[in-house]
Amino acid sequence: MIRTAHECIIDRHAILFFDDAIFAERKNVRSIYHTPEKDARNPILRPELPWEGSRIQPWGSVYPWEGKWRVLCNGYGNTDIPGVFVLETEDGSHWYRPSLGLHEHNGSTDNSLLIPCPVPGAGFQFLPSLIRHPSPPDPSFTWLLYLWAHLHSTPEKPQCALYLHKSSDGLHFEQVGREPVIRMHDWQYGPGRANDVLSVYYDTQAGCFTMYAAVVLPAAPGHEVLWDNAPHVVRRLARWESADGITWNGPHFMLEPDRHEPAWQQYYGVTVSEYEGLWLGFPLYYHVAEQFMHPHLIVSTDRRVWQRPSRQPFIPSGDSPSRWDFGGIFPAWDFLRLNDTLIFPYGGMRQREHTNRAEMHFGVARLRHDGFVSLSPGDASATYCEFQTIPLCGAGGKELLVNTEPDWHTGDDRWITVAVEDADGRPVPGYTWDDCGCRAADGIRVPIRWKERTRLPALPRLRLRIGLRKQRLYALRFAD
């Protein structure tokens, strides 16, 4: 979907309802932003192996691998041998540590270590971003792995920087050069400098490598937060870009707290996922005063201008100190797309950030496919709403599929109905609400038909008028 000021050009992507620009008219419509449902079995995994230390920290890439999904994690705390290791799943519910057979520990290679600690007892590497190069310059660059290193090269000056590693098979890696890709320097902002919560992707829509991180700036007088681990700086989100994954330009600022937030509010880092022609960002909303964080949701059509459609947490921290994720939610670098469900892996801590570097466990949360936001009748007691779209170009002759479910779970009068109008809003004969009828529907891709007609009329530009009674609508799709 490509949207201009006055019309929407239909492509292979769905229409989602993150803003109101799709509406030409609407009556009693409300938007509901949804949070994923946490798995009742959480935490799914707890740290128990030497290289995991006290944390399974899934701050790393999520990627398909030989018919399964993998998440890269790193260990932390209570260990001299923190490593980067793999968690694997087939269904998003059952997770395990696969035996990679790559690195020896205590005389055995039967472990999930992808990258062992380079110098035991002298620092660690974390934030693993793994990318399959779309056009590698040679086979050794088929896979790129970015690792942020806290290596204590000398007691006086620890080495904090991002390094690139390459591989032909995605398993055996070697470092590219001796110099880092980007470094953190004295907590100052400047070209090429970043904080240490950083994620790297190949952006298929933009056609380039993209890196997202927080940059650090001096705090304005009076805005220092003395109980933070970096009390005299503030963190802002930025983007870097690269054509080859090695040489980067940036930072380009993308998000900072606004007038609706406290003066000391910060963003600790951000992950970004491509979804249905959009970029979805999940910034770590850092409550500095209370020392905890959890992801929110931001949306962009160009990676430059970002909207905050909702101020609610996307995955909220636990609601009491007894909860395993009360102290913070730390999402992996992407989410799994499995049939009709989106799976969000994350790490959770009970203790608050920068107060006690304690345990982090691994859990998941689930969201309906396209289930970020839905349209439904306007308030808790309302039963009906309707809206008309702006003109849609390229929808003519296609099949209309809707992602919808009942909003009320009692009674039989729950339905969706769709009428087709021309670009000027005149009804198209044979495509009225009477032709469509009141469709009781619950599904991710429910086809709409008008009596015997299963496809939209072959008009260059058309509008849809949709009525919902006790029904939610998540997305519109157009199939050839």
DOMARDO-995274 format. One line per 2 residues: their letters; for each residue z, y, x of N, C-alpha, C. Coordinates in steps of 0.02 Angstrom, whole numbers. Each point is the difference from the previous one (the first is absolute). Layout:
// DOMARDO-995274
A) Z Y X Z Y X Z Y X; ...
END
This chain:
// DOMARDO-995274
MI) 0 -59 42 0 59 -42 0 62 44; -47 45 -12 -3 65 34 5 53 -53
RT) 49 42 4 12 49 -53 -16 70 24; -38 36 -39 -11 71 12 42 40 -50
AH) -11 65 -3 39 41 -45 -15 -15 -74; -61 -26 -15 -20 -6 -69 -22 -70 -21
EC) -5 -47 47 -22 -66 -18 26 -51 50; -6 -63 -18 23 -55 42 -59 -47 12
II) -15 -13 63 -55 -44 19 28 -70 11; -24 -46 -39 27 -68 1 -30 -39 58
DR) 42 -33 38 -22 -46 53 37 -66 -10; 9 -39 52 31 -66 -7 76 4 -9
HA) 28 60 6 72 7 -3 24 14 -72; 62 -16 -12 30 12 -66 19 73 -8
IL) 7 20 -62 30 65 -16 74 -12 -10; 41 31 42 73 -2 -6 23 70 -23
FF) 61 4 -23 22 61 -35 55 37 38; -14 13 64 49 36 40 5 74 -17
DD) -50 28 -32 3 70 -20 -35 8 -67; -5 61 -24 -27 13 -66 -73 19 1
AI) -33 -4 57 -69 26 4 -49 -41 -40; 17 -62 -18 -47 -41 -39 -2 21 -73
FA) 49 39 -22 5 18 -70 -41 62 -16; -42 -5 -53 -29 60 -30 43 23 -59
ER) 25 -48 -37 48 13 -54 52 -56 2; 59 16 -24 52 -52 -7 49 20 -53
KN) 29 -50 -32 48 11 -53 57 -49 8; 59 28 16 61 -40 2 0 -52 55
VR) -36 13 55 -5 -48 56 54 16 52; 34 -50 23 45 9 56 -19 -48 56
SI) 16 20 61 -11 -41 59 67 -29 22; 0 -64 15 61 -35 23 -14 -27 70
YH) 41 20 48 -7 -26 68 48 -59 8; -27 -54 26 37 -63 1 24 -16 71
TP) 56 -32 4 27 -25 63 -7 -76 2; -16 -28 59 -5 -73 4 67 -33 -16
EK) -5 -60 -26 60 -38 -16 22 -41 60; 61 10 21 27 -37 57 10 -73 -18
DA) -17 -44 47 9 -71 -10 74 -17 -9; 15 -39 -50 70 -19 -14 31 -40 56
RN) -42 -30 43 26 -41 55 12 41 64; -16 64 -2 9 42 59 73 -2 24
PI) 10 3 66 -51 -1 52 -30 -70 10; -65 -1 10 -36 -63 8 18 -33 67
LR) 4 40 52 16 -25 67 52 44 33; 43 -30 40 51 36 38 -11 -14 75
PE) 18 47 44 -9 -12 72 44 -58 23; -30 -46 38 39 -57 24 -25 -26 67
LP) -54 29 27 -28 -24 63 14 50 56; 1 -22 63 21 44 54 -39 64 5
WE) -67 -4 -7 -42 60 7 3 45 -61; 27 -24 -55 8 42 -59 62 44 5
GS) 48 -20 41 61 39 6 35 5 -67; 17 62 -19 33 11 -64 -48 25 -54
RI) -66 0 15 -47 27 -49 -64 -41 -3; -21 -14 -60 -71 -13 -14 -28 66 -26
QP) -34 34 43 -24 68 -15 -75 -2 -11; -23 -2 -63 -72 -8 -13 -38 66 3
WG) 14 39 51 -38 62 12 -62 -19 40; -49 -29 -34 -60 -21 35 -55 -18 -49
SV) -56 -21 28 -60 -12 -40 7 -58 -48; -35 5 -55 -8 -53 -50 -74 -18 0
YP) -17 -64 10 -71 -16 7 -13 -73 -20; -60 -14 -26 -18 -69 -17 -15 -39 64
WE) 18 -65 -2 -10 -42 59 -11 -72 -24; -61 -25 7 -17 -69 -15 25 -22 -69
GK) -15 40 -50 18 -16 -68 72 16 -18; 37 29 45 69 19 -13 8 75 15
WR) 61 24 -10 17 69 17 54 0 53; -6 47 46 51 7 53 27 72 0
VL) 63 4 20 33 64 12 28 -1 70; -12 53 38 28 6 67 68 34 -4
CN) 49 -29 34 68 27 0 23 6 72; 56 35 9 31 2 66 75 -7 -8
GY) 31 -28 52 72 -6 2 32 63 27; 66 4 -9 36 60 22 74 -14 0
GN) 35 27 50 73 -3 1 27 -69 14; 55 -4 33 36 -63 13 -44 -51 35
TD) -48 23 39 -42 -46 37 -28 35 61; -7 -37 54 -32 26 60 -73 -18 3
IP) -24 -39 -50 -70 -23 1 -35 15 -66; 4 63 -24 -35 14 -64 -75 -11 9
GV) -31 -27 -50 -72 -14 4 -35 18 -64; -67 -1 4 -42 8 -59 -17 -70 -25
FV) 14 -13 -63 -10 -67 -26 -34 3 -68; -20 -57 -27 -41 -5 -59 38 -33 -57
LE) -7 28 -60 19 -35 -61 -64 -15 -39; 0 -56 -36 -62 -22 -33 15 -23 -71
TE) -50 7 -44 6 -23 -69 -68 -19 -27; 0 -44 -48 -61 -16 -38 -1 33 -68
DG) 59 9 -30 3 24 -68 39 65 -8; 26 29 53 39 61 -4 72 -11 -20
SH) 18 -60 -19 68 -16 -21 38 -40 53; -33 -48 29 31 -44 49 -23 21 70
WY) 47 21 40 -15 26 67 33 -45 52; -33 -7 57 27 -41 53 -24 27 67
RP) 31 -26 53 -18 18 68 -47 -53 27; -64 15 8 -47 -51 24 11 -15 74
SL) -17 -59 20 2 -18 71 -66 20 33; 2 52 41 -61 25 32 -16 -37 65
GL) 51 -26 33 -11 -37 62 -26 42 57; 18 64 3 -28 46 49 47 13 59
HE) 65 6 -13 46 22 52 61 -46 1; 23 -14 59 56 -47 8 66 36 -7
HN) 45 -33 -35 70 23 -2 45 -62 3; 44 -1 49 45 -57 11 -39 -65 4
GS) -56 2 35 -38 -61 13 -46 -22 -55; -8 41 -54 -42 -21 -55 -44 58 -23
TD) -62 -16 -20 -45 51 -29 -3 -6 -76; 44 -40 -29 2 -8 -72 38 59 -31
NS) -34 57 -3 31 61 -26 -54 46 -28; 21 54 -31 -45 47 -32 -13 63 41
LL) 16 -1 64 -9 58 43 -73 15 13; -22 60 -16 -67 23 18 2 38 66
IP) 49 44 9 9 38 62 73 -5 19; 18 -32 56 70 -3 20 21 66 31
CP) 65 8 8 26 59 34 -27 3 71; -31 57 21 -31 1 66 49 -5 58
VP) 58 33 -7 51 -2 52 68 -10 -35; 23 -62 -5 63 -12 -37 57 45 26
GA) 34 31 -49 56 43 17 -20 70 21; -64 16 -1 -22 66 24 -46 34 -51
GF) 22 -1 -63 -39 34 -51 -35 -49 -46; -43 27 -43 -34 -42 -49 -64 34 -23
QF) -43 -40 -32 -61 24 -30 3 -13 -75; -23 48 -40 3 -10 -72 -55 40 -34
LP) 1 4 -67 -51 32 -41 -70 -30 14; -9 -65 -8 -64 -32 18 -54 12 -52
SL) -53 33 20 -59 11 -43 -58 -42 27; -22 -48 -39 -53 -46 20 -63 16 -41
IR) -56 8 36 -63 20 -33 -56 -44 26; -41 -24 -46 -62 -33 20 -53 53 8
HP) -28 7 60 -48 53 15 -65 -13 -40; -25 49 -36 -61 -12 -40 -63 -9 42
SP) -1 28 60 -58 -7 45 24 3 72; 32 -54 24 30 2 67 -52 10 54
PD) 16 41 51 -47 10 55 -13 -62 42; 48 -46 0 -10 -67 29 51 -46 -33
PS) -9 -66 6 44 -46 -37 74 8 14; 18 25 58 71 7 16 33 53 -42
FT) -38 43 -33 27 53 -44 -6 -19 -74; -9 -64 -15 -6 -21 -70 62 18 -40
WL) 59 -8 31 63 19 -31 34 52 43; 28 51 -33 39 52 34 71 -2 -26
LY) 48 2 45 70 0 -18 34 61 32; 27 43 -43 36 59 24 75 -14 -5
LW) 35 14 56 72 -11 2 34 62 27; 51 22 -35 42 55 26 53 -30 45
AH) 4 25 62 45 -29 50 58 47 15; 59 -26 -4 60 32 27 19 -41 62
LH) -31 15 56 12 -38 61 39 43 49; 58 -25 19 44 39 44 -24 -9 72
ST) -53 38 18 -28 -7 67 48 26 52; 38 53 -15 54 22 43 58 19 -45
PE) 61 -3 24 57 18 -42 -3 72 -25; -29 44 41 -1 71 -18 -55 16 -50
KP) -55 -37 1 -58 19 -41 -31 -62 -32; 22 -18 -60 -32 -56 -34 -71 17 -19
QC) -42 -50 -2 -71 9 -14 -12 -14 -74; -16 52 -39 -10 -7 -72 -72 21 -16
AL) -42 -49 -15 -70 15 -10 -34 -57 -36; -61 14 -24 -41 -50 -35 -52 -28 48
YL) -2 -67 4 -47 -34 45 -48 -43 -41; -60 -8 27 -52 -40 -33 -9 -66 37
HK) -6 -54 -39 -14 -67 27 -63 -27 -35; -36 -42 34 -63 -27 -28 1 -76 2
SS) -43 -30 -42 -2 -73 -5 -67 -21 -29; -23 -59 19 -62 -27 -29 15 -44 -60
DG) 63 -24 -7 15 -47 -53 57 22 -45; 30 57 11 55 24 -41 67 -33 16
LH) 2 -39 55 61 -35 19 21 14 72; -48 1 46 14 10 71 -21 72 19
FE) 48 41 21 -12 71 10 13 20 72; -38 51 22 13 32 64 -3 76 -10
QV) 41 35 38 5 73 -8 -64 33 27; -22 52 -35 -59 39 20 24 59 42
GR) -11 -4 66 19 54 44 75 7 8; 19 47 43 71 10 13 29 60 -38
EP) -45 46 -22 23 60 -34 6 -12 -75; 48 32 -32 8 -9 -72 -53 37 -39
VI) -9 -21 -62 -45 35 -46 30 67 -20; 64 0 -13 36 59 -22 72 -7 21
RM) 33 55 14 69 -5 23 44 50 -37; 64 -17 -1 51 45 -26 31 35 60
HD) 6 67 -5 22 38 59 53 51 -21; 61 -12 18 54 49 -8 7 26 -71
WQ) -19 -39 -49 7 20 -69 -36 65 -16; -55 14 34 -38 61 -12 -65 -16 -36
YG) -23 49 -40 -66 -7 -31 -53 25 47; -56 -35 1 -57 22 40 -57 -50 -8
PG) -60 16 24 -57 -46 -8 17 -68 29; -10 -51 -41 9 -68 23 71 -26 -1
RA) 48 40 -24 70 -21 1 22 -21 -70; 41 -52 -3 20 -27 -64 70 -28 4
ND) 30 -8 -58 63 -36 -5 -15 -75 3; 53 -40 1 -11 -72 13 -4 -42 -63
VL) -15 28 -58 -16 -39 -59 -74 14 -15; -42 -46 20 -71 13 6 -39 -61 -20
SV) -54 10 -39 -42 -56 -23 -73 17 14; -39 -51 17 -71 9 19 -42 -47 -42
YY) -59 26 -23 -45 -38 -43 -72 12 22; -44 -44 -22 -71 19 -2 -15 17 -72
DT) -21 61 -11 -13 25 -68 -72 -14 -18; -11 -47 -46 -68 -20 -17 -36 53 -40
QA) 37 41 -38 -32 52 -39 -20 59 44; 42 18 48 -16 56 45 -42 -23 59
GC) -2 -65 15 -40 -25 55 28 18 68; 67 1 7 30 17 65 69 -31 4
FT) 27 -3 60 70 -19 10 44 59 -21; 55 -15 -33 45 52 -24 71 -20 15
MY) 38 49 23 70 -10 17 42 49 -39; 56 -23 -27 45 42 -39 69 -3 33
AA) 31 57 6 67 2 30 35 64 -20; 64 4 16 36 62 -6 -3 37 67
VV) -11 65 -4 9 43 58 66 35 -8; 28 22 55 66 31 -1 -6 73 21
LP) 32 43 -38 -2 72 11 71 26 6; 10 55 35 68 28 3 24 20 -69
AA) 62 -15 -14 29 19 -64 13 75 -2; -12 31 -58 14 70 -8 75 12 7
PG) 21 57 24 72 14 7 36 -10 -66; 55 -36 3 39 -13 -60 -21 -64 -36
HE) -54 -30 21 -24 -62 -32 12 -61 43; 38 7 54 16 -58 40 44 -48 -41
VL) -11 -64 10 39 -51 -34 37 -40 54; 62 19 11 36 -24 59 16 -74 -4
WD) -2 -29 -60 15 -72 -5 -63 -43 6; -58 30 10 -61 -38 12 -3 -20 74
NA) -42 -49 16 -6 -20 70 -40 50 41; -38 44 -33 -37 53 33 16 64 -39
PH) 58 31 13 26 51 -45 -37 66 0; -39 14 53 -30 67 7 -75 0 -12
VV) -26 -52 -33 -72 -3 -14 -10 -19 -73; -60 10 -24 -21 -24 -66 -62 -42 9
RR) -10 -47 -45 -56 -46 4 -51 16 -55; -64 6 19 -54 14 -46 -54 -53 11
LA) -39 -15 -51 -50 -53 4 -68 28 21; -35 -40 41 -65 22 26 -46 -60 9
RW) -63 16 11 -53 -52 8 -38 14 64; -18 -54 35 -44 3 58 -63 -42 -16
ES) -55 15 34 -61 -39 -11 -32 -18 67; -40 -54 -1 -33 -23 61 -63 -38 -19
AD) -53 10 39 -62 -38 -12 3 -69 32; 38 -7 55 1 -63 37 68 -35 1
GI) 51 32 -28 67 -28 1 37 12 64; -29 38 46 31 12 65 15 75 10
TW) -50 42 -13 7 72 7 11 30 -68; 54 38 -7 22 25 -66 0 75 -2
NG) -15 27 -59 8 72 -10 50 11 -57; 38 53 6 52 16 -48 59 30 35
PH) 54 13 -34 12 -20 -70 -28 49 -51; -15 -27 -59 -19 40 -57 56 -8 -52
FM) 34 53 -17 56 -5 -46 -23 -23 -69; 41 -41 -33 -18 -26 -66 55 10 -52
LE) 64 2 19 52 5 -50 64 26 31; 32 45 -37 65 24 19 39 16 -63
PD) 66 3 4 39 17 -60 -20 67 -29; 6 7 -66 -20 62 -32 61 34 -32
RH) -12 51 -41 54 40 -27 44 -39 -49; -22 -58 -22 39 -39 -47 50 -46 36
EP) 1 2 67 42 -46 38 49 40 43; 55 -32 20 49 36 42 -31 22 66
AW) 29 52 29 -28 28 62 1 -51 57; 48 -47 -2 5 -49 54 -37 -65 -14
QQ) -37 -3 -56 -36 -60 -17 -52 -17 53; -10 -64 16 -48 -20 51 -40 -61 -23
YY) -56 -12 33 -39 -61 -9 -2 -37 67; 24 -61 -1 12 -37 63 -62 -35 26
GV) -48 -14 -43 -61 -34 18 -39 -14 -64; -59 -29 6 -40 -13 -59 -47 -59 14
TV) -9 -43 -49 -52 -51 2 -53 20 -51; -63 -19 14 -56 20 -43 -43 -61 -14
SE) -17 -10 -63 -42 -56 -21 -61 25 -37; -58 -30 13 -60 14 -39 3 -42 -64
YE) -12 34 -56 4 -36 -64 -46 34 -51; -50 -37 -24 -45 23 -52 -31 69 16
GL) -23 8 63 -33 62 19 47 57 14; 65 -12 -3 50 51 13 39 -19 63
WL) 40 47 23 50 -13 51 69 8 -32; 39 -53 3 68 1 -25 48 3 59
GF) 41 50 2 49 7 54 70 -15 -26; 40 -30 44 69 -16 -17 46 32 53
PL) 13 65 -7 42 34 49 72 -22 -6; 33 -7 57 71 -15 0 38 65 -13
YY) 24 7 -60 36 59 -22 71 -5 28; 15 43 48 61 -5 40 52 48 -28
HV) 51 -29 -32 57 40 -24 46 11 60; -10 55 34 35 10 64 75 6 -11
AE) 19 37 -53 72 10 -11 35 -66 -13; -32 -46 -38 31 -64 -17 -19 -55 48
QF) -48 13 45 -21 -47 51 -27 -66 -29; -48 6 -47 -36 -59 -22 -71 21 -19
MH) -44 -49 -6 -70 15 -14 -31 -56 -41; -51 20 -38 -40 -49 -37 -68 31 -13
PH) -51 -41 -14 -68 26 -7 -11 33 -67; -38 55 2 -27 32 -60 -75 -16 -2
LI) -36 31 -46 -72 -12 -7 -37 67 2; -52 3 41 -46 57 1 -71 -27 -4
VS) -47 42 -22 -68 -22 -13 -49 52 26; -57 -24 27 -51 46 25 -69 -28 -13
TD) -48 44 -11 -70 -19 -5 -38 12 64; 31 34 49 -35 18 62 43 -5 63
RR) 62 -22 -6 49 -6 55 24 68 25; -24 54 -28 20 66 23 47 34 -49
VW) -17 -2 -63 43 27 -52 35 -58 -35; 66 3 -2 39 -54 -29 39 26 -60
QR) 0 -39 -53 38 16 -60 63 -43 -3; 53 30 -27 61 -38 -14 6 -6 -75
PS) -30 -52 -30 -2 -4 -73 68 -12 -32; 47 -27 40 66 -14 -26 52 12 54
RQ) 57 24 -20 54 12 49 49 -58 2; -12 -53 -37 46 -56 1 -15 -46 59
PF) 49 -35 27 -14 -48 53 -48 -54 -24; -45 -21 45 -46 -54 -19 36 -67 1
IP) 37 -13 54 46 -57 2 68 29 15; 44 6 -49 64 33 12 48 -44 40
SG) 43 33 38 53 -35 35 48 -31 -50; 38 -50 23 49 -32 -43 49 50 -29
DS) 26 -14 -59 39 49 -37 75 -5 12; 22 -43 45 72 -1 16 8 -26 72
PS) 56 18 32 9 -22 70 0 -75 9; 9 -38 -53 -1 -73 7 -71 -28 3
RW) -50 41 -17 -69 -24 1 -26 -6 71; -40 -51 12 -25 -13 68 -47 55 24
DF) -29 40 -46 -46 53 20 25 69 -21; 66 8 -4 30 64 -19 -15 54 52
GG) -1 -17 64 -7 49 53 -70 24 13; -51 -34 -27 -68 23 11 -51 -54 -12
IF) -60 22 -19 -58 -43 -12 -53 18 51; -26 -49 37 -48 12 52 -62 -44 -12
PA) -53 28 -28 -57 -42 -20 -44 -20 58; -34 -57 -8 -51 -20 49 -60 47 -6
WD) -48 -7 45 -55 48 7 -52 -5 -56; 4 -49 -43 -48 -7 -55 32 -47 -51
FL) -36 -15 -53 24 -47 -50 -53 -53 -13; 22 -57 -26 -44 -57 -14 -32 9 -68
RL) -63 -18 -5 -36 0 -63 -15 -72 -19; 39 -27 -46 -5 -70 -19 -13 -6 -74
ND) -62 -15 -18 -19 -10 -70 20 60 -42; 47 -9 -45 19 55 -45 65 34 22
TL) 21 -9 63 63 27 24 -8 33 68; 37 54 10 6 33 65 69 -15 27
IF) 3 -24 63 62 -20 32 17 49 55; 60 28 -1 22 50 49 56 -31 42
PY) -15 -21 62 53 -23 45 39 60 26; 66 -9 9 40 54 27 63 -26 33
GG) 28 41 42 65 -14 29 53 41 -35; 59 -27 -5 55 35 -32 63 -3 43
MR) 36 57 2 64 3 37 56 18 -49; 57 -30 10 57 19 -42 33 64 26
QR) 5 7 66 31 59 29 -49 59 1; 26 60 0 -41 60 1 -30 11 70
EH) -58 34 1 -36 13 62 41 44 46; -3 -15 66 32 39 53 76 2 -8
TN) 28 -44 -41 72 -6 -4 24 -66 30; -41 -51 -8 18 -66 27 -65 -41 5
RA) -22 -14 60 -61 -39 9 13 -73 -16; 2 -15 -64 21 -66 -22 -60 -42 -20
EM) 12 -50 -40 -51 -49 -16 -54 28 -46; -61 -26 9 -54 13 -46 -28 -68 -21
HF) -6 -10 -65 -27 -62 -27 -69 13 -29; -34 -53 -19 -69 4 -25 -3 -18 -74
GV) -34 43 -38 -8 -14 -71 -69 22 -24; -14 -12 -63 -64 20 -29 12 30 -69
AR) -49 39 -22 0 28 -68 -71 -7 -27; -6 -5 -66 -64 -14 -32 -19 54 -51
LR) -64 13 -3 -27 48 -48 -62 -30 -31; -9 13 -64 -61 -20 -34 -61 29 36
HD) -55 -36 3 -61 26 28 -18 66 -34; -15 52 40 -13 68 -25 61 31 -33
GF) 59 -28 9 57 18 -41 40 59 24; -30 45 39 37 57 26 18 50 -55
VS) -46 11 -46 12 48 -54 -37 -24 -62; 31 12 -59 -32 -19 -63 2 58 -48
LS) -44 -3 -49 -1 47 -56 27 -36 -62; 39 37 -40 27 -29 -61 19 57 -47
PG) 19 -16 -62 22 53 -46 57 41 27; 4 63 -23 36 52 35 74 -3 10
DA) 40 -31 -41 72 -2 13 26 -68 -24; 65 -7 6 30 -67 -13 -12 -24 -71
SA) -7 47 -48 -10 -20 -70 -73 4 -22; -44 27 42 -70 8 -20 -35 -68 0
TY) -48 -7 -44 -36 -64 -4 -74 7 13; -28 62 0 -73 7 5 -18 60 44
CE) -54 -9 40 -28 55 38 -75 -12 7; -36 53 17 -71 -7 13 -23 52 50
FQ) -57 -13 33 -28 49 46 -75 -10 5; -33 53 22 -72 0 13 -10 14 74
TI) -45 -37 33 -13 10 71 -49 57 10; -2 26 61 -55 42 21 -63 -43 4
PL) -60 29 6 -60 -42 4 1 -48 59; -21 -61 -14 -4 -53 51 -73 -13 17
CG) -17 6 63 -69 -11 24 -4 -69 32; -50 -39 -19 -9 -66 29 35 -55 -37
AG) 33 16 -57 33 -52 -39 -47 -33 -50; -55 34 -17 -45 -26 -50 -29 -68 17
GK) 0 -46 -49 -27 -67 10 49 -48 32; 60 23 19 49 -44 32 49 -28 -52
EL) 36 -51 21 53 -28 -41 64 39 14; 38 16 -52 63 36 7 57 -51 -2
LV) 42 2 52 58 -44 6 62 44 4; 52 -17 -37 62 40 1 58 -43 24
NT) 45 32 37 63 -31 20 53 28 -48; 26 -43 -43 43 23 -54 51 -52 -19
EP) 55 21 -30 51 -45 -25 38 35 -56; 35 -37 -43 40 32 -52 55 43 31
DW) 11 58 -29 54 44 20 64 -17 -38; -8 -23 -61 55 -24 -41 -7 -75 -5
HT) 55 -35 2 -2 -73 0 23 -30 -66; -2 41 -52 15 -25 -68 -54 23 -47
GD) -12 -38 -52 -50 19 -49 -69 -22 21; -46 0 -48 -68 -22 12 -50 58 6
DR) 22 61 -14 -46 56 -2 -4 35 67; -19 -37 52 -9 27 67 -72 -10 19
WI) -35 55 17 -71 -8 13 -29 57 40; -61 -12 24 -41 51 33 -67 1 -35
TV) -30 59 -6 -67 6 -28 -38 52 41; -66 -10 7 -42 43 42 -62 19 -38
AV) -16 64 -2 -63 25 -28 -39 33 57; -66 -1 -6 -44 30 50 -32 62 -31
ED) -1 54 39 -32 63 -21 -50 21 53; -47 42 -20 -47 26 50 35 54 40
AD) -36 29 48 30 48 46 27 61 -36; -27 16 -60 23 57 -39 54 -18 -50
GR) 23 -62 1 54 -20 -44 -20 -23 -68; -65 -14 -11 -23 -26 -64 4 -76 -1
PV) 22 -30 -57 5 -73 -3 -67 -33 11; 0 -57 34 -60 -40 11 -1 -54 -53
PG) -52 -3 -42 -2 -51 -53 7 -71 28; 39 -40 -34 13 -68 22 56 -7 50
YT) 31 57 21 53 -1 50 61 40 -23; 14 -2 -65 56 37 -27 64 -43 3
WD) 57 30 -19 62 -38 -5 -6 -56 -51; -36 13 -53 -9 -54 -51 -39 -58 30
DC) -49 15 43 -38 -54 32 42 -39 50; 45 36 33 43 -33 50 57 -38 -34
GC) 29 30 -51 58 -30 -32 64 13 40; 55 -23 -26 65 7 33 14 -63 39
RA) -7 4 66 2 -59 43 71 -13 25; 30 -55 -20 63 -21 30 -16 -30 68
AD) 27 28 54 -22 -19 66 58 1 50; -4 -46 47 48 -4 54 -34 -35 58
GI) -20 38 51 -35 -30 56 -22 52 51; -18 -25 59 -20 44 54 -72 24 -9
RV) -43 -42 -26 -71 18 -11 -20 -25 -69; 17 38 -50 -15 -17 -69 -67 32 -19
PI) -51 -38 -18 -65 30 -19 4 33 -69; -31 58 -5 -5 35 -64 -70 -11 -29
RW) -3 -11 -65 -65 -11 -33 -1 38 -66; -59 14 -22 -11 35 -63 -43 -46 -43
KE) 33 -38 -44 -33 -54 -37 -35 -46 48; -67 -6 -3 -35 -46 45 -16 32 67
RT) 13 64 7 -18 35 62 55 -8 52; -19 -23 60 48 -12 54 -8 50 57
RL) -50 44 -5 -11 48 52 -5 70 -29; 18 49 42 -5 70 -20 -72 20 -11
PA) -14 50 -41 -69 22 -11 -29 27 65; -66 -6 7 -34 19 62 -13 75 1
LP) 54 39 4 -4 72 3 15 23 72; -34 52 24 16 23 68 70 29 6
RL) 26 30 -54 67 28 -1 31 -15 -69; 60 -24 0 34 -16 -63 75 14 8
RL) 33 3 -57 72 7 -2 31 -60 -36; 63 -14 16 38 -49 -37 56 34 -38
RI) 10 -20 -62 58 22 -39 43 -62 -13; 61 1 25 42 -59 -1 63 14 -41
GL) 16 -47 -45 62 3 -38 46 -57 20; 64 15 6 51 -50 18 56 1 -51
RK) 14 -57 -29 58 -6 -44 48 -51 29; 60 24 18 51 -43 31 -31 -39 58
QR) -42 33 39 -38 -34 52 0 43 63; -1 -33 57 -7 34 66 -69 -12 27
LY) -26 49 36 -65 -5 34 10 19 73; -19 -47 45 9 10 71 -64 22 36
AL) -57 -26 -22 -62 14 37 -61 -16 -43; -55 32 18 -66 -14 -29 -46 -24 56
RF) -38 -52 -14 -49 -25 48 -68 -7 -34; -52 4 41 -68 -5 -25 -37 -52 42
AD) -20 -54 -33 -31 -57 34 -74 -4 -18; -42 -17 50 -72 -9 -11 -12 -63 -41
END
